[in-house]
Amino acid sequence: MNGVQNAPDTRIRAHKTPAIATQIALRRPRGSDAIPIRELVAETGVLDLNSTYAYLLLATDFAETSIVAEVAGDLHGFITGYQPPSRPDVLFVWQVAVAPRAQRGGLAAAMLDSLVAHVRSQRGHAPLTVEATVAPGNASSRAFFGAFARRHGVPLREHPHFTAAQLDPDQAHEDEPLLRIGPLA
Ligand SMILES: CC(C)(COP(=O)(O)OP(=O)(O)OC[C@H]1O[C@@H](n2cnc3c(N)ncnc32)[C@H](O)[C@@H]1OP(=O)(O)O)[C@@H](O)C(=O)NCCC(=O)NCCS
């Protein structure tokens, strides 16, 4: 992921919206992406909206484990992630979003495949497990991670993890069980 990738994969080239298919670029995030990332999170209406400062940290200090998708200079999607310090064989995917106008065209799948390939290459192609927490009610996210596991032929296992009580004193937030996908080797 050195700068902008000018040769997006076949899934992106086959995006249902031709204007998106011809202009999409995947690249590592930078500081100027923090505000558009936050705006995109707000646009989805389902993700927890964090501070611009948090997204700025992700877009700078965690840029090697995050990715953005641009169409003609506009942010259309992103993935933020990190490698837990005590478990460098894990890529924890924190948030994934694709603009509603660009969904169901393979953009999130292409971002995750590209990000995983980048992290694996940085680690000398050692095995890597992808983790994410997904609320039981987030069907599109579950479908997205399930499709990733099938595409790579690896198991997806679910474990109890963050609880509603930990996330909100009024328990208005759903539990966030952990999905573990892999190892990819
Ligand atoms: C989840 C999300 C990122 C998927 O982005 P996307 O670009 O539309 O996903 P893709 O087109 O790459 O689809 C990848 C796979 O996920 C599945 N999928 C994606 N959205 C789906 C939906 N709404 N319903 C069912 N399956 C869905 C597709 O079946 C596809 O699998 P396939 O290629 O085997 O058919 C997008 O719907 C989104 O931004 N949602 C709001 C934010 C969110 O919930 N983020 C995830 C939690 S962190």
PDBQT file of the ligand as one rigid body, heavy atoms in Angstrom, charges set to zero:
ROOT
HETATM    1  C1  LIG A 201     -20.724  -3.373   6.170  1.00  0.00    +0.000 C 
HETATM    2  C2  LIG A 201     -20.280  -2.499   5.015  1.00  0.00    +0.000 C 
HETATM    3  C3  LIG A 201     -18.940  -1.860   5.362  1.00  0.00    +0.000 C 
HETATM    4  C4  LIG A 201     -20.132  -3.372   3.743  1.00  0.00    +0.000 C 
HETATM    5  O1  LIG A 201     -19.598  -2.542   2.705  1.00  0.00    +0.000 OA
HETATM    6  P1  LIG A 201     -19.837  -2.897   1.160  1.00  0.00    +0.000 P 
HETATM    7  O2  LIG A 201     -18.824  -2.187   0.344  1.00  0.00    +0.000 OA
HETATM    8  O3  LIG A 201     -21.257  -2.656   0.827  1.00  0.00    +0.000 OA
HETATM    9  O4  LIG A 201     -19.566  -4.468   1.168  1.00  0.00    +0.000 OA
HETATM   10  P2  LIG A 201     -19.150  -5.345  -0.087  1.00  0.00    +0.000 P 
HETATM   11  O5  LIG A 201     -19.918  -4.907  -1.276  1.00  0.00    +0.000 OA
HETATM   12  O6  LIG A 201     -17.669  -5.363  -0.212  1.00  0.00    +0.000 OA
HETATM   13  O7  LIG A 201     -19.678  -6.774   0.346  1.00  0.00    +0.000 OA
HETATM   14  C5  LIG A 201     -18.822  -7.744   0.921  1.00  0.00    +0.000 C 
HETATM   15  C6  LIG A 201     -19.665  -8.915   1.359  1.00  0.00    +0.000 C 
HETATM   16  O8  LIG A 201     -20.536  -8.532   2.419  1.00  0.00    +0.000 OA
HETATM   17  C7  LIG A 201     -21.884  -8.882   2.117  1.00  0.00    +0.000 C 
HETATM   18  N1  LIG A 201     -22.757  -7.741   2.428  1.00  0.00    +0.000 N 
HETATM   19  C8  LIG A 201     -22.410  -6.438   2.472  1.00  0.00    +0.000 A 
HETATM   20  N2  LIG A 201     -23.470  -5.685   2.804  1.00  0.00    +0.000 NA
HETATM   21  C9  LIG A 201     -24.498  -6.540   3.000  1.00  0.00    +0.000 A 
HETATM   22  C10 LIG A 201     -25.859  -6.369   3.355  1.00  0.00    +0.000 A 
HETATM   23  N3  LIG A 201     -26.386  -5.151   3.583  1.00  0.00    +0.000 N 
HETATM   24  N4  LIG A 201     -26.631  -7.477   3.459  1.00  0.00    +0.000 NA
HETATM   25  C11 LIG A 201     -26.115  -8.705   3.222  1.00  0.00    +0.000 A 
HETATM   26  N5  LIG A 201     -24.835  -8.924   2.863  1.00  0.00    +0.000 NA
HETATM   27  C12 LIG A 201     -24.044  -7.854   2.765  1.00  0.00    +0.000 A 
HETATM   28  C13 LIG A 201     -21.957  -9.164   0.649  1.00  0.00    +0.000 C 
HETATM   29  O9  LIG A 201     -22.768 -10.308   0.468  1.00  0.00    +0.000 OA
HETATM   30  C14 LIG A 201     -20.546  -9.428   0.214  1.00  0.00    +0.000 C 
HETATM   31  O10 LIG A 201     -20.311 -10.793   0.130  1.00  0.00    +0.000 OA
HETATM   32  P3  LIG A 201     -20.213 -11.512  -1.288  1.00  0.00    +0.000 P 
HETATM   33  O11 LIG A 201     -19.147 -10.783  -2.049  1.00  0.00    +0.000 OA
HETATM   34  O12 LIG A 201     -19.866 -12.915  -0.940  1.00  0.00    +0.000 OA
HETATM   35  O13 LIG A 201     -21.551 -11.327  -1.890  1.00  0.00    +0.000 OA
HETATM   36  C15 LIG A 201     -21.329  -1.393   4.695  1.00  0.00    +0.000 C 
HETATM   37  O14 LIG A 201     -22.606  -2.006   4.580  1.00  0.00    +0.000 OA
HETATM   38  C16 LIG A 201     -21.410  -0.305   5.745  1.00  0.00    +0.000 C 
HETATM   39  O15 LIG A 201     -20.653   0.681   5.707  1.00  0.00    +0.000 OA
HETATM   40  N6  LIG A 201     -22.341  -0.457   6.706  1.00  0.00    +0.000 N 
HETATM   41  C17 LIG A 201     -22.517   0.549   7.771  1.00  0.00    +0.000 C 
HETATM   42  C18 LIG A 201     -21.371   0.537   8.758  1.00  0.00    +0.000 C 
HETATM   43  C19 LIG A 201     -21.141  -0.835   9.381  1.00  0.00    +0.000 C 
HETATM   44  O16 LIG A 201     -22.072  -1.528   9.774  1.00  0.00    +0.000 OA
HETATM   45  N7  LIG A 201     -19.854  -1.231   9.463  1.00  0.00    +0.000 N 
HETATM   46  C20 LIG A 201     -19.435  -2.545   9.962  1.00  0.00    +0.000 C 
HETATM   47  C21 LIG A 201     -19.233  -2.577  11.433  1.00  0.00    +0.000 C 
HETATM   48  S1  LIG A 201     -17.635  -2.018  11.970  1.00  0.00    +0.000 SA
ENDROOT
TORSDOF 0
